[in-house]
Amino acid sequence: MSEIFLAGGCFWGVEEYFSRLDGVSDVKSGYANGTSENPTYELVCSGKYGFAEAIKITYDKVIITLDKILSYYFKIVDPTSLNKQGNDKGVQYRCGIYYVDNLNLRIINNVVNLEKARYEKPFVLEIKELENFYEAEEYHQDYLVKNPHGYCHISFDSLKSGANLIDLKKYRKEEDASLKNRLSKNEYDVTQNAATEAPYSSEYYNSDKKGLYVDIVTGEPLFLSTEKFNSGCGWPSFSKPIFDEVVKFNKDKTYSMDRIEVKSRIGESHLGHVFNDGPLETGGLRYCINGASLKFIPFDKLKDEGYEEFINLF
């Protein structure tokens, strides 16, 4: 589990927003980076001690990466607004990203630099190491759950995932006999029996062709070539799936190892494993995937193959 602390105006709505993300296990409202101990809400509102209303997010980075969390963060804050978010004004309503792991600073800076390109005004967003964090009073925790019609300065519309591009009815797993007849022995053993192909044996392991990788069993989209990188491990490697929802995770303790298996959502095909030794700039994860689990659709064939709706993702 990992932690990140975010300030984005009134913490009531920000807390509820992030609590709805898959992979986020806990969110607490509180006060960050001030100059006194155990502050009260009234003290924070005075602005005298420099606290920011913030949330502490505890998340599983195998399920949701920091860059993904930050991408949602920038959907609900105005990083060019000084000490003001929504209708709330004051130093306590500034926006900020406070980290506890120095390794995360690279990820934060990369995401922020990408976001800066979207704005004409300069950023006033704080990026600092966390100095302190005090949980807010109990009545602030889960405020919008306790008060469904309470004040909230943000919209939750951006939580609607791009995964709705995928029409689940289009992708179905066929009967086992048909599947065994259609797939090669290697493809069947990998996807259905969790076998592992030999390293460097897949034509995809070092391919840099532009296109979409889909589940060889159902055809469901899984990975974009833009998220593929050469890890040197001998298997195709991706920094993340096309959408978080298209993969499942299982604990895998076979061969006296402690690993996390990756399976496809609809076909439940064994794809491979996910590790935390990927490039930090893309979230730090490495999806190590068997090429035998995948079918590659070249970019210029997406429309012909029925994947036209994914062209814009490139």
N, C-alpha and C positions, 0 to 999 in steps of 0.2 A: 504494500500500500504506500502511496505517496501523498504529499500534501502541497497545496498552493494556497496563497491568501490573496483575495481579490477585493478591491474597493471599487464600487461603481454607483455611488449615490446611496439612497435609502436602502438599508440591507434587507428589509422585509421582502421586497420583490426579487432581489438578486439571490437571496437564499433559496426561495421557492423555485426560481428558474433553474438553478444548477442542481437542485435535488431531483429534478425530473430526468437527468441525463443517465443513460445506461453506463454503468461503470463507476458512478459516483456513489459511495457507500454512506457518506455522512457529510452534512453541511451545518456549520454553526455560525451564528451571527455574533459579532464582537467588535472590539475596538483595537486598532492596530497602530503601531509606531507613534505612540505619544510619549509624554515626558513625566507621567506620574504613575503611581501603582494603583491597581484595582479601581479604575475610574467608574463613576456612575454615568447613566445616560445624561443626566443634567449637566455633569461636569464636561462631558464630551461636547454637548450642544453649546457650551459657552465658547468653545473654540480656543480657549486659553492654553490648552496643553497639547494641541497639534494632533489629536487622534483622528483617524479616519474610520468611518463606519465600514466594516469589512466582513468578509465571510472566510471561514476556514473550510476548504474543500479537501476531503479525504477520498482518494480515488484509486482504482486498480488500473495501473498503466498498461496492463495486458488487454484490458477491455476498452479503455479510452485513454488516449495519449494526451500529454500536456498541450501540444499544439492544437489538438482538437478542442480541448477545453477553452483555450485562448481564442480559437476561431469563433466560438459561441459568445465569449466575453465581448468581442468587438461588435457583435450584433446588437448589444444592448447598452453600450456606453458611447459617449461622444468624447474621444480622447483629446479634442481640441478645446474643450470647455473647462475653464479654470474654476475650481471650487464650486461647481454647479452641475447637477445632473437632474433632468426633468425640471420640476418646479422647486427643487430644494437647493438652497444656497448656503454656503459656509465651508470652511476648510474641512469639516468632517465629511463633506459630500464630494470630495475630490476623487478622481479615479486613480487607481494604482495597482501595481502587481508586485507582491512581496514574496520573495522566495526563501526557502530554507536550505536548498541544495544548490551549491554553486554550479554543478553540472547543468542545472536547468537554465542558467542564465543565457547560454548559447541558444537554446530553443526559444526562450522569451524574446531575445533580441532579433532573431530571424523572423519570428511571426510579426513583431512590431514593425520591423523594416518593410515587410511586405504590405502591412496595413497603411503605413505612411504614404505609400504610393496612391492610395485612394482619396487622399485629402489634399486640399490646397492650403489649408491653415496649418500652422505648426502644432505639433503635439505638446500637451502639457501633462501628459500621463507620467506618473511616478513609477520608476522601476528601481526597487531597493531590496536589499536583504532585510528579512523580517527582524525587527528589533524587539518587539514584544506584541503579544496578543492576549487580550482579556475577553473571555466570553461575556456577552451581554446578559442582562437580567432575563430571567426565565420567560417573562411575558413577551419578550422579543423573539424567542426561539419558535420556529414554525408559525410565525404570526399569521400568515395568510391561510394556513390550515385551520387555525383557531378562529380566524375572522375572514371568511371567504370573500366578503365584500369590502375588505379593508383597503386602505390606500396603497396603490402600487404605481410606480412611475414608468414601468417598462411593459413591453408587449411580449407575449409568449408565442407569437406566431412563428418566430424563427426556429422554434423547436420542432417544427414539422420537417422531418428528415427528407433529404433528397432521395432516399431509398424508395419513395413512392413512384419513382421512375420505373421501378421494376414491377411488372405485372405478374404477380405470383401464379396466376392461372396458366401462364405460358410455359412454365417449367415444371415438368413432372418426371418422377423416376419410374422407369418401365419395370416390368416383371424381371425377376432375376435371370430366368432362362434366356430372355431376349437380350438382357444386358450382357450376359456371358458370351452370347453369340456375336454381339456387336463389338465389344471391346477386345483388345488384345489380352493375352494372359497377364502381362505385366500391368496393364491398366486396370484390369479387374482385381488383381491381387492387391494393388496399392489402394484403390478406392474402396473396395469392399472388405478387405482383410487387413487393412492398416500395414501393408508391407511397405518397404522403402526401396526405391529404385537405386541403382548403383550411382555413385557420384559421377558427374560429368557425362552421364549417359543420355540426358535429355537434350534435344535440339534447342530447348528454350533456356538452358542454364546461363548462357552468356549472350543471348540474343538481345539486341537493342532496337528491334523493329517496333514501329508505332502501331498500337492496336489494343485490343481488349482480350483479356484472358478469362475464359468462362469454365464452369464445371463441365468436365467431359461427360458426366453422367446425365445432367439435366439441361445444360446450356445456360444456367443462371450466371450472370456476370459476377465476377469475383475480384479481379485486379485490373488496374490500368497500367499500361506500359510506362506511363510517366512516374509511377511509384516503384519501378523496378530498378535495381542496382546490382552491380557485380560485387558480391561479398567475398568471392574467392572460395566459397565452401563447396562448390560443385553442384549445387542445386539452384533453381530459380529463386531469387530473393526479392521481396517487396517490403516497403516501409509500412504499408497499411492496405487494407482492402478498399474496394471502390466505395462501399458504405459499411459502417460498423455492423449493420444488421445482417449482412450476408454470410457471416461466419459464426461458428459456435466454438466453445472451448471446453476441453476436458482435461482433467489431471491424468497424466500418463507416467506411471511408475515402472514400466517394463524395462527390462535389461538393467535393473538396479539404478535407474536414473530417475530424476525428478523433473519431468518436462510438462509442457502444456501443449496438448494436441489441438490442431485446428481442423475443423470439419466444415463442410458447406452446409448452408441452412436448409435447403429443400431436399437435396439428394442425400445429405448426411455422408457425403463422400469423405474419406480420410484424405486430407490435403497435405499435411505435414505438421510442423511445430513452429511455435513462435518463441523467440529469444530476445533478451534485452541488450544485445550487443550491436544493434544497428546504429546508423549514423545519428548523432544527436540532433543534427539540423533538420532531420525529418521525423523526430519524435523518439528516436533511440531504440526502435524495435526492428527486428528482422524476422519477417515471415518466411521461413525456410520451407518451400513448397515443392512437392514432387511434380516434375513436368508431366508424368503419366496421369496426373489428376486434372490436367488442364487441356483446353483446346484454344488455340490462338485465332482470333478474328482480326485480320489486318484492317487498319484504319479505312482504307479505300474500299473495303468490302462490308463495312458495318451496315450500310443501308440495304445492300443485297441480301445479307444474312439475317435481317430482321432486328438489327440493333441501332436503328437510326436515332432513337431518342438519347443515345449516349454520346453522340458526336460532339455536342457542346461541352462535354466534360474535358475535352482535350484543348 
